[in-house]
Amino acid sequence: MNIIQLIKNKYLISLTAFIVFVLFIDHNDIFIQLDRQQQLKTLLASKAWYQQQIEFTQKNLDALQNNSAALEKYAREKFYLKRDNEDLFIVPAQNIQKNIPGKQ
């Protein structure tokens, strides 16, 4: 008899319908929220990686602006520049893939 009274209770029915609607039917249901949290974690990891790359690039830029030896080394490695009395031999590097979080 108590179970029948609970089933006929309009407040319990309304609360149950509301919970079912919010959790499963709404356009911001629980599955979408979990997916968005996973995307947020991926984006935060990617943001941290890009911030590290920005710091590394900033250090390299400072070194290039303040140190002529570093500038010469960079020019030799990146642009294959050489002095007049030198010979240049280019050895191809192996394929190296950078690991960027969130991009695969």
C-alpha positions in Angstrom: 0.0 0.0 0.0 2.9 2.4 0.7 4.4 1.8 -2.7 1.1 2.6 -4.4 0.9 5.8 -2.5 4.5 6.8 -3.5 3.7 6.0 -7.2 0.6 8.2 -7.1 2.5 11.0 -5.4 2.5 13.9 -7.9 5.7 15.4 -6.4 7.6 12.2 -6.8 6.4 11.8 -10.3 7.3 15.4 -11.2 10.8 15.0 -9.6 11.4 11.8 -11.4 10.4 13.3 -14.7 12.5 16.3 -14.1 15.6 14.2 -13.3 15.1 12.0 -16.4 14.7 15.1 -18.6 17.8 16.8 -17.2 20.0 13.8 -17.3 19.1 12.2 -20.6 16.8 14.3 -22.8 18.0 17.9 -22.4 20.4 19.4 -25.0 23.0 19.7 -22.2 22.6 16.2 -20.9 25.1 14.3 -18.8 26.8 12.7 -21.8 27.5 16.0 -23.5 28.8 17.4 -20.2 31.2 14.5 -19.9 32.4 15.0 -23.5 32.9 18.7 -22.9 35.0 17.9 -19.8 37.2 15.6 -21.8 37.6 18.3 -24.5 38.6 20.8 -21.8 41.3 18.5 -20.4 42.7 18.0 -23.9 42.6 21.7 -24.6 44.4 22.5 -21.3 47.1 20.0 -22.1 47.5 21.5 -25.5 47.6 25.0 -24.0 50.4 24.0 -21.6 52.4 22.5 -24.5 52.0 25.7 -26.6 53.1 27.8 -23.6 56.2 25.7 -23.2 56.9 26.2 -26.9 56.4 30.0 -26.6 58.9 30.1 -23.7 61.4 28.1 -25.6 61.1 30.3 -28.7 61.3 33.4 -26.6 64.6 32.1 -25.1 65.9 31.4 -28.5 64.9 34.8 -29.8 66.7 36.5 -26.8 69.8 34.5 -27.5 69.8 35.4 -31.2 69.4 39.1 -30.4 72.1 39.2 -27.8 74.7 36.6 -28.9 76.4 36.7 -32.3 77.7 33.1 -31.9 74.1 31.8 -31.4 73.0 33.8 -34.4 75.7 32.3 -36.6 74.9 28.8 -35.3 71.2 29.4 -36.1 72.0 30.6 -39.6 74.2 27.6 -40.3 71.6 25.1 -39.0 68.4 26.5 -40.4 69.4 28.3 -43.6 72.6 26.3 -44.5 74.7 29.4 -44.7 78.5 29.1 -44.8 81.6 31.2 -44.9 83.4 31.7 -48.2 86.2 29.3 -47.5 84.0 26.4 -46.3 82.4 23.5 -48.0 78.9 22.5 -47.0 77.6 18.9 -46.9 73.9 18.3 -46.2 73.0 15.0 -44.6 69.2 14.3 -44.7 67.6 13.8 -41.3 65.2 11.0 -40.4 61.5 11.8 -40.2 60.8 13.0 -36.7 57.2 13.7 -35.6 56.5 16.2 -32.8 54.0 15.0 -30.2 51.4 17.7 -29.8 48.8 16.8 -27.1 45.3 16.6 -28.6 46.5 16.3 -32.2 47.2 12.9 -33.7 
